[in-house]
Amino acid sequence: MRFSFLLIDDNTNRIKETLELFENFPNYFCAGIIKDNQTAINQIIKVKPQLVLKRIPVKSSEGNLSFTTISELFQYVDTVPYFIGLASSPDYALEAVQSGFSDYIVDPLLLHQLGKSLFRFEKRNPPASITTICIKSYSDYQFVALQDIAYLKADNNTTDIQLYNGKTVNAYKTLKHFENTLPFHFLRIHKSYIVNINHVSRIHFSKSKCYLNYNEILPFSLTYRDNIDAIIRKTNI
């Protein structure tokens, strides 16, 4: 799992078909599904995906709204995601590229088409090589491997970083800071918790509980239901 993507589409059947195609590319993680343009920018800023697949409507007015939405992103984010346009017609291809899209696929979306687009994306966007973070406490510097972090817990204006081996590292940063800086496989599930989704072993909806490595149990809130759904998509077989 090296890349995260958002899917912007309002058709349930198309969404299902696209996600099924992505099952052939295990290095990709669907970090969210957005069904309207109005929330697209906010979600992209919040989730910070490397890749966005955006359905381009056929109607001219809706098409223009899509392109405006993408163009506005350049004003709000330091690193703009790689956009792939999905459309039923080639009519908007030129306008899409002029608005910031890097690729454009005309329906039907087939496995080999998606594969070629992802190959072009990966050539332009090699995965980040950061595997360790540095936690500073006054003159003490601790280097923590991301894969060893099970979860993070808010403690007023500081954060407790819980490692897989049971050790806790204290950081003088807020949980919000880590939410904004950690890679995409760290997702917030509660106002007090961020989890490394690679350590999630069970989601219990009726009890609103998230299990890590089969022994640690954390609560999750419906406020972060989208992130819980993303974890399930990642681990669902």
Secondary structure, 3 states (H helix, E strand, C coil): CCEEEEEECCCHHHHHHHHHHHCCCCCEEEEEEECCHHHHHHHHHHHCCCEEEEECCCCHHHHHHHHHHHHHHCCCCCCCCEEEEEECCHHHHHHHHHHCCCEEEECCCCHHHHHHHHHHHHHHCCCCCCCEEEEEECCEEEEEEHHHEEEEEEECCEEEEEECCCCEEEECCCHHHHHHHCCCCEEEEECCEEEEHHHEEEEECCCCEEEECCCEEEECCHHHHHHHHHHHHHHCC
